[in-house]
Amino acid sequence: MKQLTKWAATVLIAAVTLISQSALAEQFVVHGDYEIHYNAFNSTFVQPNVAKNLDIQRSKRRAFLNVSVLKMEGDKKVPVSALVSGEASNLAGQVQKMSFKKIDEGDAIYYLGQFGFTNRQVFRITFDVQPDPNNPAFTIKFEQQFYED
């Protein structure tokens, strides 16, 4: 079962990578020694068996916010853990708080937050990333429209 879960997480990460590079374009910001990569996408992009193995909800009206943090150490980028929190608000000001699920594969660490939407709805997404608990969090904001798949 553990092997299946690891395989499912690998498939999810591959899907997220493909989605971020093709449909959504890679988004990241640099804060000091950290690169914070993020993208948001419809949860139906994740295959049902992968969602089940990772215990994440999949629906045509649910979206994921995927966040990963890399620390630059010389010429290497190393994945690191972080405290991640965030919210998604529609243009009417209705706010959905997101709790993030950590997926740690050793050589990759991801955080998945989830929120609901209706077709063609625009969201303002704000999230905080704190890789070092002794320093303040970095706040990232962006806006994106979501479509039912």
C-alpha positions, 0 to 999 in steps of 0.5 A: 500500500505504501508503494501505491501511495508513493506511486500515486503521489509521483503521478500527482506531482508529474501531473501538476508539473505538466499542468503548471508548465503547459496550461498554467505557466510556472509561477514563482517568487523569490524571497531571500534564499527561497523560491516559492513555486505555486499554481492553482488548477481544477481538481479534476486534473488529478486522476481519481485513484491518485486523489483517493490514495492521497485522501484529497477531494476531487470535483468539477467545482473544486480547485487546488492551490499547489505550493512548494518551497525551495531553498537555494544553497549555492548552486542547488535548490533543496525542497524545504518544509514550511508553514502554509496558510491561505484563502481564496475570495471571489469578487463578491468578497466571499472568503474560503479559508484553505487548510493545506495538506503536506505531501513529502516525498523526501526529494520533493515537498508539496502543499495542497490547499483546496477551495470550491468555485462555480464556472467562470468564477474569478478568485483572488488568492492570498497565501502565506509561506513561512519556511523559517519559523523564526522569520515572518511569513512571505505573502503571495497574492494572485488572481485567477479565473476557474472553469468547470471541467 
